[in-house]
Amino acid sequence: MSRQELAEAVNTYLWERHQERDHVDATYVGHLEQGRYRWPGARRREAFRQVLGVARDAEIGFYVNRTLTPRAKTLPGDPGRDAVSLRLLLDGREVVVPLSRRLLLQAGIGSLVEAFALGQQFDMLHEIMTQRRHIDGLVVTSPAHLREIVAHLREQWHALVKTDNLFGPRFALAGVLNQIALVEALRAVLRDKQQLEVIRLGAQYAESAAWLYEDAGNMAQARHWTSYAMEWAHEGADERMLAWTIFRRSQQAAATPDAAQVIGLAQAARRADDQLAKPTRAAIRVQEAYGHALDGDEQTSQRLLDEAHAWAASDTVGDAHEGHGSYCTPSYIEIQRANCWLTTGKPKKAITLYEEGLATLPVVYQRTRAAALSRLAVAYIADGQIEQAASAAHAALPVALGGGSMRIVDEVKGVGRELAPYRRLHGVATLLDDLGSNGER
């Protein structure tokens, strides 16, 4: 969604809901992004929340905190003259964190405040919010220089994919956003074929930002960056990337869950199947299989999972050098088969597959392991295996918390609520105590 489209949607909402004519425009939206305006009027805030699909002002950067005070002086590492200082008490001592108002809006302050509340996430707050995202005066001196820059950015993307697989979104997001800023700076100074190459690379990074925000529990930013990735893929005439962004829309629809949309978008993503990398074909079929499981169609779901094995990836390094979908290894496909059996009410079948898949999952995919453990816990509950459920959820929790995967944390919290009546059991009590000590009960 462009600035102008967002502005028009806000104006339409205000008229339809309150019969109030407003004149929000692209310039005003830009001022919000730049931090010039931080606290619109109540009805404008309401309109932005509704249009962007969020529940709280903080999730889109509308945030008033009286501990924020203007900076009178620029300090080393300061994010600029638009900076404010956030004073925090951390372990009994005051810590001053310089923040950019613009980045508060760009990064989604709500998710970062929630991350800070976990205790272990202070470095994520500091790293993401203090780094400058705009690059001025970038100079490309020759075609050879540009080739080196593009090659470096490609390798950085692979490295950040591996960082995410090993550690989680809080360790990868800042790097991805920094590289997007560099791509945007290159785009501004390049033209024609050189610009197209950079735009295609920008689509990759934008999609990575979307995934990292989604895993961190910020769906508004996930949808925002998926839209950017789709736009850049189309602008760059990158059919493979365009298919991947449609696949990602299908994944986001699964959170609703909307079976028809999940299936429809997955099928749309593989219309040009012969142009896609093999792991991408596998991942799209896995996603469509889950849509059919949501729809109660076990036969079609299982057939698609069988088909996915024909294109399964062999990436044990976790850096996506085989292309998008490189995480879709045979063990990953079987873990997703377990998800489908669980969705269709077959927890015993799911448990066996989860356990087998976890035993063979490449070690680099730590977040995938945590996600599978949290789903295994749900399957154990459905099968009446309470202590096993507590054990699986407890194993998933530190990885999810440490990596900032609020998506998995939320699933573990749900397991905790289901297990609360069994607190007398030692394993359940330990899980609930750990959830409580991290503010997640």
Backbone hydrogen bonds, N-H to C=O, Kabsch-Sander energy under -0.5 kcal/mol:
donor,donor_aa,acceptor,acceptor_aa,energy
6,L,2,S,-2.4
7,A,3,R,-2.5
8,E,4,Q,-2.6
9,A,5,E,-2.2
10,V,6,L,-2.2
11,N,7,A,-2.3
12,T,8,E,-2.5
13,Y,9,A,-2.3
14,L,10,V,-2.3
15,W,11,N,-1.8
16,E,12,T,-2.8
17,R,13,Y,-2.8
18,H,14,L,-1.8
19,Q,15,W,-1.7
20,E,14,L,-1.7
21,R,19,Q,-0.5
22,D,20,E,-0.5
29,V,25,D,-2.1
30,G,26,A,-2.3
31,H,27,T,-2.1
32,L,28,Y,-1.9
33,E,29,V,-2.2
34,Q,30,G,-2.0
35,G,31,H,-0.5
35,G,32,L,-1.0
36,R,31,H,-2.0
37,Y,31,H,-1.1
45,R,41,G,-2.7
46,E,42,A,-2.2
47,A,43,R,-2.4
48,F,44,R,-2.6
49,R,45,R,-2.5
50,Q,46,E,-2.4
51,V,47,A,-2.6
52,L,48,F,-2.4
53,G,49,R,-0.9
54,V,49,R,-2.2
59,E,56,R,-1.0
60,I,57,D,-1.7
61,G,58,A,-1.3
62,F,57,D,-2.0
63,Y,61,G,-1.2
65,N,63,Y,-0.6
68,L,65,N,-2.6
69,T,67,T,-0.6
69,T,85,S,-1.3
71,R,83,A,-1.3
78,D,75,L,-2.3
83,A,80,G,-1.4
84,V,99,L,-2.5
85,S,69,T,-2.0
86,L,97,V,-2.6
87,R,67,T,-0.8
87,R,85,S,-0.6
88,L,86,L,-0.6
88,L,95,V,-2.9
90,L,88,L,-0.7
90,L,93,R,-3.2
91,D,89,L,-0.5
93,R,90,L,-1.5
95,V,88,L,-3.4
97,V,86,L,-2.7
97,V,95,V,-0.6
99,L,84,V,-3.0
100,S,129,M,-1.1
101,R,82,D,-1.4
101,R,99,L,-0.5
102,R,34,Q,-0.5
104,L,100,S,-1.8
105,L,101,R,-1.4
106,Q,102,R,-2.5
107,A,103,L,-2.9
108,G,104,L,-0.9
109,I,104,L,-1.2
110,G,58,A,-2.1
111,S,108,G,-0.6
112,L,108,G,-1.3
113,V,109,I,-2.9
114,E,110,G,-2.3
115,A,111,S,-2.1
116,F,112,L,-2.6
117,A,113,V,-1.8
118,L,114,E,-0.6
118,L,115,A,-1.3
119,G,116,F,-2.2
120,Q,118,L,-0.9
121,Q,115,A,-0.5
122,F,119,G,-0.6
124,M,121,Q,-0.6
125,L,121,Q,-1.7
126,H,122,F,-2.5
127,E,123,D,-2.9
128,I,124,M,-2.4
129,M,125,L,-1.9
130,T,126,H,-1.5
131,Q,127,E,-0.7
136,D,134,H,-0.5
141,T,139,V,-0.6
146,L,142,S,-2.2
147,R,143,P,-2.4
148,E,144,A,-2.0
149,I,145,H,-2.2
150,V,146,L,-2.9
151,A,147,R,-2.5
152,H,148,E,-2.3
153,L,149,I,-2.5
154,R,150,V,-2.3
155,E,151,A,-2.2
156,Q,152,H,-2.5
157,W,153,L,-2.0
158,H,154,R,-2.0
159,A,155,E,-2.4
160,L,156,Q,-2.5
161,V,157,W,-2.2
162,K,158,H,-2.0
163,T,159,A,-2.2
164,D,160,L,-2.3
165,N,161,V,-2.2
166,L,162,K,-2.5
167,F,163,T,-2.9
168,G,163,T,-0.9
168,G,164,D,-0.9
170,R,403,G,-2.3
171,F,168,G,-1.3
172,A,168,G,-0.6
172,A,169,P,-0.8
173,L,169,P,-2.5
176,V,172,A,-2.0
177,L,173,L,-2.6
178,N,174,A,-2.2
179,Q,175,G,-2.1
180,I,176,V,-2.1
181,A,177,L,-1.9
182,L,178,N,-1.6
183,V,179,Q,-2.6
184,E,180,I,-2.7
185,A,181,A,-1.9
186,L,182,L,-2.3
187,R,183,V,-2.7
188,A,184,E,-1.5
189,V,185,A,-0.8
189,V,186,L,-1.0
190,L,186,L,-1.5
194,Q,191,R,-1.0
195,Q,191,R,-0.9
196,L,192,D,-2.3
197,E,193,K,-2.0
198,V,194,Q,-1.5
199,I,195,Q,-2.6
200,R,196,L,-2.4
201,L,197,E,-1.6
202,G,198,V,-2.4
203,A,199,I,-2.0
204,Q,200,R,-1.4
205,Y,201,L,-2.0
206,A,202,G,-2.8
207,E,203,A,-2.2
208,S,204,Q,-1.9
209,A,205,Y,-2.5
210,A,206,A,-2.2
211,W,207,E,-2.3
212,L,208,S,-2.6
213,Y,209,A,-2.5
214,E,210,A,-2.2
215,D,211,W,-2.9
216,A,212,L,-1.8
217,G,214,E,-1.5
218,N,213,Y,-2.9
219,M,217,G,-0.8
222,A,218,N,-1.8
223,R,219,M,-2.7
224,H,220,A,-1.9
225,W,221,Q,-2.5
226,T,222,A,-2.0
227,S,223,R,-2.2
228,Y,224,H,-1.7
229,A,225,W,-2.6
230,M,226,T,-2.6
231,E,227,S,-2.5
232,W,228,Y,-2.9
233,A,229,A,-2.5
234,H,230,M,-2.1
235,E,231,E,-2.5
236,G,232,W,-2.5
237,A,234,H,-1.3
238,D,233,A,-2.8
239,E,237,A,-0.9
242,L,238,D,-2.3
243,A,239,E,-2.3
244,W,240,R,-1.9
245,T,241,M,-2.3
246,I,242,L,-1.8
247,F,243,A,-2.2
248,R,244,W,-2.3
249,R,245,T,-1.8
250,S,246,I,-1.8
251,Q,247,F,-2.0
252,Q,248,R,-2.2
253,A,249,R,-2.1
254,A,250,S,-1.4
255,A,251,Q,-0.6
255,A,252,Q,-0.9
256,T,253,A,-1.6
258,D,253,A,-1.5
259,A,257,P,-0.6
262,V,258,D,-2.6
263,I,259,A,-2.6
264,G,260,A,-2.6
265,L,261,Q,-2.7
266,A,262,V,-1.8
267,Q,263,I,-2.6
268,A,264,G,-2.1
269,A,265,L,-2.1
270,R,266,A,-1.0
271,R,268,A,-1.3
273,D,270,R,-1.1
275,Q,272,A,-2.0
276,L,273,D,-1.5
281,R,277,A,-2.1
282,A,278,K,-2.1
283,A,279,P,-2.5
284,I,280,T,-2.4
285,R,281,R,-2.0
286,V,282,A,-2.2
287,Q,283,A,-2.1
288,E,284,I,-2.5
289,A,285,R,-2.5
290,Y,286,V,-1.8
291,G,287,Q,-1.8
292,H,288,E,-2.2
293,A,289,A,-2.0
294,L,290,Y,-2.5
295,D,291,G,-1.4
296,G,293,A,-1.5
297,D,292,H,-2.8
298,E,296,G,-1.1
301,S,297,D,-1.8
302,Q,298,E,-2.7
303,R,299,Q,-2.1
304,L,300,T,-2.3
305,L,301,S,-1.7
306,D,302,Q,-2.0
307,E,303,R,-2.2
308,A,304,L,-2.1
309,H,305,L,-1.0
309,H,306,D,-0.6
310,A,307,E,-1.6
311,W,308,A,-1.6
312,A,309,H,-1.0
313,A,328,C,-2.6
315,D,326,S,-0.6
316,T,314,S,-0.9
323,G,320,A,-1.6
326,S,323,G,-1.4
328,C,325,G,-2.5
329,T,327,Y,-2.5
333,I,329,T,-2.5
334,E,330,P,-1.9
335,I,331,S,-1.9
336,Q,332,Y,-2.3
337,R,333,I,-2.0
338,A,334,E,-2.0
339,N,335,I,-1.8
340,C,336,Q,-2.1
341,W,337,R,-2.5
342,L,338,A,-2.6
343,T,339,N,-2.3
344,T,340,C,-1.8
345,G,342,L,-1.4
346,K,341,W,-3.0
350,A,346,K,-2.0
351,I,347,P,-2.8
352,T,348,K,-1.7
353,L,349,K,-1.7
354,Y,350,A,-2.9
355,E,351,I,-2.6
356,E,352,T,-2.1
357,G,353,L,-2.9
358,L,354,Y,-2.7
359,A,355,E,-1.3
360,T,356,E,-0.9
360,T,357,G,-0.6
361,L,357,G,-1.1
365,Y,362,P,-1.6
366,Q,165,N,-1.3
366,Q,364,V,-1.9
367,R,165,N,-1.2
369,R,365,Y,-1.9
370,A,366,Q,-2.1
371,A,367,R,-2.5
372,A,368,T,-2.4
373,L,369,R,-2.4
374,S,370,A,-2.2
375,R,371,A,-2.0
376,L,372,A,-2.7
377,A,373,L,-2.2
378,V,374,S,-1.4
379,A,375,R,-2.3
380,Y,376,L,-2.7
381,I,377,A,-2.1
382,A,378,V,-2.2
383,D,379,A,-1.6
384,G,381,I,-1.7
385,Q,380,Y,-3.0
386,I,384,G,-1.2
389,A,385,Q,-1.8
390,A,386,I,-2.2
391,S,387,E,-2.2
392,A,388,Q,-2.5
393,A,389,A,-2.4
394,H,390,A,-2.3
395,A,391,S,-1.8
396,A,392,A,-1.5
397,L,393,A,-1.8
399,V,395,A,-0.5
400,A,396,A,-2.1
401,L,397,L,-2.9
402,G,398,P,-2.7
403,G,399,V,-2.0
404,G,400,A,-0.9
404,G,401,L,-0.6
405,S,400,A,-2.1
406,M,404,G,-1.6
407,R,215,D,-2.2
408,I,405,S,-0.5
409,V,405,S,-2.2
410,D,406,M,-2.6
411,E,407,R,-1.2
412,V,408,I,-2.5
413,K,409,V,-2.6
414,G,410,D,-1.9
415,V,411,E,-2.1
416,G,412,V,-2.6
417,R,413,K,-2.1
418,E,414,G,-1.9
419,L,415,V,-2.1
420,A,416,G,-1.1
422,Y,419,L,-2.6
423,R,420,A,-1.4
425,L,422,Y,-2.3
429,A,425,L,-2.6
430,T,426,H,-2.4
431,L,427,G,-2.0
432,L,428,V,-2.7
433,D,429,A,-2.4
434,D,430,T,-2.3
435,L,431,L,-2.5
436,G,432,L,-2.4
437,S,433,D,-2.4
438,N,434,D,-1.0
439,G,436,G,-1.6
440,E,435,L,-3.2
